[in-house]
Amino acid sequence: MKFNRDFIFGVATSSYQIEGAFDEDDRTPSIWDTFSRIEGNVQDMDNGDVACDHYHRYNEDIKLIKELGVDSYRLSIAWPRIFPEKGKYNPKGMEFYKNMITELKQRGIKVAVTLYHWDLPQWVQDLGGWEVRENIDLFLQYTEKCFTELDDLVDLWITHNEPWCASILSNAIGEHAPGKKDISAALKVAHHILLSHGMVVRQYHKLGLKKQIGITLNLTPVYSSTTSFVDKLAASNMDGYFNRWFLEPLFKGAYPMDIVNLYAARNCNFDFIKDGDFDIIREKCDFLGVNFYNRSLVRFDPMSLILCSGAHSKYNKTDIGWDISPNEFIDLIKMVRARYTDLPIYITENGSAWLDVLENGEVKDNERINYLELHLQAVAKMNELGFNIVGYYYWSLLDNFEWANGYSQRFGLVYVNYDTQERIKKGSFYRYKEIIEKKCI
C-alpha cells in the first residue's frame, strides 16, 4: 500500500515529557511540577525535572529526527518558560524554542507546534486555572507572543492537545494534574479550553498570519460488549462523554443533549456558557488533529457517572493495557467523516508502549513494529476510501515521562537510559525509517 508524495510522515513529543531543565532560564513550575511532587499521584514519585534532558540535548535529538527521515516534527511549547509570572515575558524561554526550530528548519524538517500540551503555569492555576473564564486572556497573551516570535519558522499550529484529558481526566477523574475530582469544575475547564481554541484561531487570523491552524482531539471508537439495550446505551454514553462532547461544539455548535441531561441530573449547571460562545468555538480551522491509540469496549454500569464502565476484551493488548485495534481506527475516521467534518485530518499521535529490553546494545521491539505497520496500513486504507488523511505523527520519538505512569511505560522509537541519557535506536526506528523512504507499507 502506497502513500502519495505529499503525505506527511512525522514524529511527536511534548515539552514536559522530554525537556527537563524544570527551573532553568527563569522557568517557573507548571501544574505537573506540583502534581508530581504529591505522593500517590505519579508512579514511583517520578517527575519531569530531568526527563530526557532534551533542553540541553536537542541538537542530538534533532540528528535522530533527521536520520529517521520524517517530513515533520511535532513539539509543544512550555507556557511557564514563556510567561513565568503574570505579565512577565521571558525572552530566554522563547530563545530556546527559536534556536531549536531554526535548527530543525535548517535540516529541512517541517515543524508542527502545539501551544498547550497540559503544562499550565502553576501561577495560572493559582488564579483558578481553566475554570476561570478571564484566564483565557492570559492564554491569549502567551499565544500571541508565540505567533509573533515564531510564525515565520512554524508550518502548523495546534491550539490544544486532547482537551478531554486536560479537562475530564484532570479535573473529574483526577488522574492528571491538577488532580481534582469535580465534574462541575471539569465541564468549566472543557468549555473554556474549547472557547480559548476558537479565540486563538481568531487571534491568529486577525494578526494576518497564514499558516495552518487547528486542534487535536483524542478520540476512541466505542463498542458495546453485548447487543443488550443497556449495553448499547452505555456505548452511546461513552461516545458522548469522550468524543461527542468535543466534536459537536467544534463542528455543530452545541453540546450533545443526552450527555447534558446526564450531567444536569448530577447537579451540574451550565451557567458558564455565554451567548455567542459556540460561534467562537466553531471558528473555522484548517485541519483536525486526531490522536488514536485504541478502541473502547463498554458495558452498562448503573453506579457510574455516565452509566458505563469498561468491559473485558479478548483483543491483544499493549503493555499499558490498551486494545490493539487498527480496524476500529478506520471505523473512527469513517464516523468523523460521516458526521462532522471534511477538513483535512492529521493523525497527530499514534503509538504503543511495550516492555522494551536492552540486550547487547539493541532493542528488538517487534510488537511495536507490528503495531506501527498495522496502523499505517489502516491509514493507507483510509486514503483509499477517500478520507483525506494528510499526515501521520508517531508517538513518540523518545521514551519519556508518561504522565501518571511516570517512566514505567516506553512509547519511543528511541530507547532512553534515564540514568545516563544515552539514546539507543530501536528496531521500530529503522522500520519506520524504511517505510518513510519507500512511502509504502
Wavefront OBJ file of the C-alpha trace (Angstrom):
o trace
v 0.000 0.000 0.000
v 1.457 3.322 -1.085
v 1.275 6.863 0.264
v 1.216 9.801 -2.104
v 4.237 12.055 -2.385
v 2.568 14.871 -0.399
v 1.759 12.675 2.613
v 3.479 13.964 5.768
v 5.314 11.442 7.925
v 6.179 12.787 11.344
v 7.116 12.070 14.912
v 5.864 13.801 18.064
v 6.888 14.821 21.579
v 5.710 17.287 24.235
v 7.572 19.762 26.394
v 7.042 18.481 29.938
v 7.590 14.884 28.896
v 11.083 15.383 27.473
v 12.638 18.774 28.249
v 13.718 18.614 31.880
v 15.510 21.828 32.982
v 12.492 22.454 35.179
v 13.958 25.506 36.925
v 16.450 26.829 34.358
v 16.428 30.129 32.481
v 13.638 31.536 34.672
v 11.112 28.767 34.029
v 8.634 28.517 36.904
v 6.597 25.446 37.939
v 3.739 24.042 35.915
v 0.828 22.150 37.424
v 2.696 18.946 36.560
v 5.691 20.005 38.654
v 3.304 20.494 41.561
v 1.179 17.391 40.947
v 4.115 15.000 40.564
v 5.533 16.001 43.944
v 2.445 14.809 45.818
v 2.829 11.212 46.907
v 0.481 8.811 45.156
v -0.105 10.903 42.040
v 2.639 9.533 39.790
v 4.102 6.043 39.751
v 7.329 5.799 41.769
v 7.101 9.538 42.528
v 8.600 10.200 39.082
v 8.617 13.741 37.703
v 9.794 15.767 34.726
v 12.668 17.575 36.437
v 15.197 15.936 34.100
v 13.043 13.722 31.838
v 15.080 13.190 28.624
v 17.177 16.339 29.214
v 16.051 17.493 25.772
v 16.560 21.110 26.837
v 20.324 20.504 26.735
v 20.392 17.672 24.179
v 18.043 18.927 21.477
v 20.813 19.026 18.868
v 21.450 15.314 19.440
v 17.721 14.626 19.190
v 17.357 16.650 16.009
v 20.082 14.496 14.453
v 17.951 11.468 15.307
v 14.898 13.112 13.739
v 16.884 13.851 10.597
v 18.225 10.290 10.430
v 14.705 8.923 10.855
v 13.774 10.837 7.708
v 10.446 12.295 8.785
v 8.999 15.278 6.970
v 7.778 16.977 10.143
v 8.419 17.113 13.876
v 5.609 17.923 16.317
v 6.680 19.611 19.547
v 4.973 21.682 22.214
v 5.896 24.904 23.973
v 6.036 25.143 27.751
v 3.901 28.124 28.739
v 5.845 28.549 32.069
v 9.026 29.154 30.074
v 7.414 31.979 28.096
v 5.470 33.652 30.926
v 6.994 32.545 34.250
v 4.862 35.104 36.091
v 1.717 37.049 35.294
v 2.547 39.708 32.730
v 6.272 38.848 32.677
v 7.564 37.750 29.290
v 10.755 35.669 29.355
v 12.909 36.086 26.217
v 15.269 33.315 27.364
v 12.434 30.812 27.260
v 11.477 31.868 23.756
v 15.108 31.757 22.630
v 15.254 28.025 23.382
v 12.358 27.296 21.028
v 13.571 29.728 18.402
v 17.010 28.108 18.332
v 15.598 24.583 18.238
v 13.059 25.302 15.496
v 15.668 27.156 13.457
v 17.919 24.087 13.637
v 15.036 21.868 12.513
v 14.258 24.134 9.566
v 17.919 24.271 8.527
v 17.843 20.482 8.345
v 14.767 20.569 6.115
v 12.288 19.395 8.758
v 8.856 20.998 8.930
v 7.648 21.991 12.394
v 4.222 21.492 13.982
v 3.814 23.341 17.281
v 1.275 22.570 19.993
v 0.566 25.643 22.083
v -0.967 23.796 25.050
v 0.081 20.264 25.932
v -1.047 20.374 29.577
v 1.819 22.209 31.317
v -0.312 25.056 32.657
v 1.771 27.503 34.717
v 1.139 26.960 38.413
v 0.641 30.697 38.795
v -2.315 30.487 36.379
v -3.754 27.551 38.334
v -3.412 29.630 41.492
v -5.689 32.187 39.798
v -8.287 29.462 39.165
v -6.748 27.925 36.052
v -9.040 26.953 33.186
v -12.092 27.101 35.469
v -11.931 30.899 35.327
v -13.104 32.407 32.058
v -10.997 35.533 32.477
v -7.812 33.436 32.465
v -8.337 32.822 28.759
v -6.880 36.317 28.321
v -3.635 35.064 29.869
v -3.526 32.246 27.333
v -4.133 34.725 24.508
v -1.251 36.864 25.747
v 1.001 33.804 25.621
v -0.203 32.569 22.205
v 0.159 35.998 20.607
v 3.784 36.111 21.733
v 4.370 32.657 20.243
v 2.792 33.722 16.957
v 4.714 36.973 16.622
v 8.050 35.379 17.548
v 7.801 32.012 15.796
v 5.255 32.026 12.963
v 7.843 32.546 10.242
v 9.503 29.283 11.372
v 6.414 27.159 12.075
v 4.454 25.197 9.452
v 1.488 24.007 11.520
v -0.093 25.343 14.732
v -2.156 23.206 17.131
v -4.031 25.176 19.773
v -4.694 22.354 22.245
v -3.755 18.722 22.673
v -6.516 16.395 23.904
v -8.982 18.670 25.726
v -10.670 15.569 27.213
v -7.504 14.769 29.147
v -6.930 18.387 30.184
v -10.490 18.665 31.494
v -12.208 15.386 32.402
v -9.191 13.186 33.171
v -7.515 16.013 35.087
v -10.439 17.634 36.907
v -13.199 14.998 37.214
v -11.281 11.714 37.395
v -8.255 13.372 38.993
v -5.684 11.148 37.321
v -3.759 14.058 35.772
v -2.759 17.473 37.073
v -4.208 19.374 38.853
v -5.814 16.214 40.255
v -9.323 17.464 41.033
v -12.370 15.194 41.277
v -15.178 17.600 40.491
v -17.275 17.095 37.343
v -18.661 20.647 37.508
v -15.119 22.037 37.539
v -14.138 19.705 34.685
v -17.012 20.913 32.497
v -15.965 24.535 33.030
v -12.406 23.629 32.124
v -13.541 21.822 28.968
v -15.695 24.761 27.894
v -13.023 27.365 28.493
v -10.384 25.303 26.682
v -12.692 24.975 23.674
v -13.554 28.668 23.874
v -9.878 29.595 24.071
v -9.252 27.457 20.989
v -11.720 29.491 18.956
v -10.346 32.749 20.330
v -6.778 31.759 19.450
v -7.786 30.853 15.882
v -9.460 34.256 15.546
v -6.405 35.944 17.063
v -4.135 34.198 14.583
v -6.211 35.280 11.606
v -6.516 38.865 12.908
v -2.719 39.010 13.009
v -2.816 38.331 9.265
v -0.860 35.091 9.566
v -1.309 32.344 7.004
v -0.010 29.004 8.268
v -2.329 26.091 9.039
v -4.015 26.137 12.452
v -6.275 23.586 14.129
v -6.866 21.496 17.247
v -6.047 17.919 18.276
v -8.643 15.652 19.901
v -8.050 12.216 21.352
v -10.875 10.062 20.048
v -11.891 6.455 20.588
v -14.469 4.361 18.726
v -16.855 2.853 21.287
v -18.482 -0.577 21.140
v -20.944 -2.297 23.469
v -19.818 -5.594 24.977
v -23.186 -7.202 24.162
v -26.183 -6.374 21.987
v -28.382 -5.696 25.031
v -30.282 -2.418 25.179
v -28.466 -1.219 28.298
v -25.002 -2.019 26.939
v -25.823 -0.099 23.767
v -26.951 2.777 25.991
v -23.608 2.570 27.792
v -21.750 2.748 24.465
v -23.745 5.793 23.384
v -22.992 7.500 26.685
v -19.276 6.764 26.446
v -19.224 8.121 22.905
v -20.897 11.294 24.138
v -18.621 11.631 27.161
v -15.378 11.052 25.281
v -15.955 12.006 21.636
v -19.135 13.978 21.028
v -18.612 16.390 23.958
v -15.742 17.909 21.957
v -16.630 17.155 18.334
v -20.136 18.606 18.487
v -19.303 22.085 19.820
v -16.409 22.325 17.357
v -18.431 21.263 14.317
v -22.116 21.585 15.224
v -22.135 24.457 17.682
v -23.689 22.695 20.700
v -23.054 20.090 23.357
v -24.801 16.702 22.936
v -28.080 16.998 24.844
v -28.131 13.382 26.034
v -24.891 13.975 27.944
v -26.020 17.433 29.108
v -29.025 15.693 30.679
v -26.797 13.130 32.389
v -24.654 15.862 33.921
v -27.659 18.010 34.844
v -29.109 15.051 36.749
v -25.961 15.146 38.858
v -26.473 18.800 39.774
v -24.129 20.286 37.173
v -25.278 23.641 35.884
v -24.178 25.285 32.683
v -24.124 28.959 33.608
v -20.544 29.162 32.294
v -21.920 29.042 28.726
v -22.491 32.563 27.410
v -24.321 33.805 24.325
v -22.072 33.569 21.297
v -19.664 31.052 22.806
v -20.415 28.340 20.290
v -19.885 30.737 17.377
v -16.369 31.285 18.727
v -15.703 27.608 19.445
v -16.629 26.563 15.914
v -14.329 29.133 14.298
v -13.152 27.683 11.002
v -9.869 25.766 11.203
v -7.554 24.409 8.538
v -7.423 20.813 9.795
v -8.441 18.448 12.568
v -5.784 16.587 14.520
v -6.750 13.129 15.791
v -4.835 11.136 18.391
v -5.715 7.450 18.269
v -4.406 4.603 20.379
v -7.185 2.088 20.944
v -10.880 1.276 20.810
v -13.204 1.288 23.853
v -15.364 -1.700 24.818
v -18.001 -0.943 27.456
v -20.902 -2.334 29.470
v -23.788 -0.809 31.406
v -22.884 0.280 34.935
v -25.687 1.911 36.976
v -23.201 3.229 39.562
v -21.104 5.177 37.056
v -21.450 8.889 36.348
v -22.256 8.043 32.727
v -23.879 4.628 33.401
v -20.969 2.911 31.738
v -17.690 1.171 32.547
v -15.031 -0.742 30.674
v -15.740 -4.338 29.689
v -13.412 -7.302 29.368
v -11.835 -7.539 25.951
v -10.167 -10.528 24.317
v -8.097 -8.334 21.993
v -4.319 -8.411 22.173
v -3.080 -5.507 24.260
v -0.060 -3.233 24.549
v 1.968 -3.068 27.753
v -0.204 -0.220 29.026
v -3.269 -2.450 28.612
v -4.843 -0.880 25.527
v -6.539 -2.969 22.834
v -4.672 -3.217 19.539
v -7.470 -2.209 17.188
v -6.419 -0.931 13.735
v -9.722 -1.866 12.061
v -11.610 0.214 14.602
v -9.233 3.079 13.771
v -10.816 3.052 10.318
v -14.297 2.972 11.881
v -13.436 6.056 13.924
v -12.335 8.197 10.988
v -15.282 6.962 8.934
v -17.568 8.250 11.714
v -15.772 11.618 11.858
v -16.129 11.995 8.101
v -19.800 10.995 8.057
v -20.951 13.144 10.980
v -18.619 16.082 11.471
v -16.115 17.467 9.009
v -14.389 17.263 5.658
v -11.340 19.175 6.938
v -8.004 17.511 6.218
v -7.056 15.189 9.091
v -3.631 14.739 10.605
v -3.095 11.723 12.826
v -1.135 13.755 15.348
v -0.408 10.812 17.679
v -0.460 7.044 17.334
v 1.852 4.625 19.071
v 2.275 1.824 21.569
v 4.039 1.060 24.841
v 5.941 -2.185 25.337
v 8.254 -3.698 27.912
v 11.388 -2.929 25.925
v 14.526 -4.844 26.854
v 18.012 -3.644 26.023
v 20.169 -6.636 25.082
v 23.673 -6.379 23.640
v 23.071 -2.721 22.850
v 19.868 -3.398 20.893
v 16.116 -3.191 21.442
v 14.226 -5.652 19.279
v 10.710 -4.289 19.663
v 8.841 -6.465 17.190
v 5.487 -5.818 18.889
v 5.867 -2.079 18.281
v 6.862 -2.708 14.673
v 3.734 -4.793 14.200
v 1.541 -2.109 15.805
v 3.114 0.574 13.601
v 2.630 -1.450 10.437
v -0.994 -2.313 11.219
v -1.922 1.301 11.913
v -0.103 2.719 8.893
v -1.875 0.107 6.771
v -5.133 1.414 8.267
v -4.172 4.986 7.341
v -3.354 3.920 3.772
v -6.703 2.121 3.602
v -8.481 5.259 4.822
v -6.960 7.244 1.993
v -8.031 4.584 -0.482
v -11.539 5.204 0.887
v -11.138 8.943 0.282
v -10.853 10.021 3.940
v -8.117 12.597 3.220
v -5.586 11.751 5.924
v -2.780 14.151 5.082
v -0.212 13.182 7.705
v 0.777 10.768 10.457
v 2.886 11.513 13.551
v 4.203 8.559 15.502
v 4.150 8.899 19.294
v 6.869 9.197 20.328
v 10.406 9.970 19.205
v 11.834 9.147 22.644
v 10.856 7.120 25.648
v 9.740 9.790 28.092
v 7.758 10.818 31.164
v 4.388 9.173 30.587
v 2.319 11.367 32.919
v 0.784 9.432 35.850
v 2.662 6.304 34.711
v 5.997 8.058 35.212
v 8.835 6.319 33.396
v 7.236 2.870 33.542
v 5.815 2.989 30.005
v 8.031 3.265 26.931
v 6.441 4.584 23.722
v 9.586 5.731 21.934
v 11.250 4.753 18.694
v 14.421 5.586 20.608
v 15.282 3.903 23.913
v 16.390 6.292 26.647
v 18.611 5.184 29.507
v 17.299 7.592 32.148
v 20.450 7.201 34.282
v 22.915 8.136 31.535
v 20.590 9.812 28.977
v 22.056 7.547 26.286
v 19.781 7.245 23.234
v 19.579 3.847 21.504
v 17.596 3.422 18.293
v 15.092 0.567 18.489
v 14.145 -1.818 15.709
v 10.988 0.240 15.173
v 13.118 3.316 14.429
v 14.697 1.517 11.468
v 11.379 0.070 10.284
v 9.646 3.465 10.343
v 12.632 4.958 8.509
v 12.248 2.299 5.803
v 8.514 2.972 5.421
v 9.162 6.720 5.120
v 11.873 6.214 2.494
v 9.675 3.964 0.366
v 6.385 5.762 1.144
v 4.951 2.299 1.150
v 3.706 -0.154 3.751
l 1 2 3 4 5 6 7 8 9 10 11 12 13 14 15 16 17 18 19 20 21 22 23 24 25 26 27 28 29 30 31 32 33 34 35 36 37 38 39 40 41 42 43 44 45 46 47 48 49 50 51 52 53 54 55 56 57 58 59 60 61 62 63 64 65 66 67 68 69 70 71 72 73 74 75 76 77 78 79 80 81 82 83 84 85 86 87 88 89 90 91 92 93 94 95 96 97 98 99 100 101 102 103 104 105 106 107 108 109 110 111 112 113 114 115 116 117 118 119 120 121 122 123 124 125 126 127 128 129 130 131 132 133 134 135 136 137 138 139 140 141 142 143 144 145 146 147 148 149 150 151 152 153 154 155 156 157 158 159 160 161 162 163 164 165 166 167 168 169 170 171 172 173 174 175 176 177 178 179 180 181 182 183 184 185 186 187 188 189 190 191 192 193 194 195 196 197 198 199 200 201 202 203 204 205 206 207 208 209 210 211 212 213 214 215 216 217 218 219 220 221 222 223 224 225 226 227 228 229 230 231 232 233 234 235 236 237 238 239 240 241 242 243 244 245 246 247 248 249 250 251 252 253 254 255 256 257 258 259 260 261 262 263 264 265 266 267 268 269 270 271 272 273 274 275 276 277 278 279 280 281 282 283 284 285 286 287 288 289 290 291 292 293 294 295 296 297 298 299 300 301 302 303 304 305 306 307 308 309 310 311 312 313 314 315 316 317 318 319 320 321 322 323 324 325 326 327 328 329 330 331 332 333 334 335 336 337 338 339 340 341 342 343 344 345 346 347 348 349 350 351 352 353 354 355 356 357 358 359 360 361 362 363 364 365 366 367 368 369 370 371 372 373 374 375 376 377 378 379 380 381 382 383 384 385 386 387 388 389 390 391 392 393 394 395 396 397 398 399 400 401 402 403 404 405 406 407 408 409 410 411 412 413 414 415 416 417 418 419 420 421 422 423 424 425 426 427 428 429 430 431 432 433 434 435 436 437 438 439 440 441
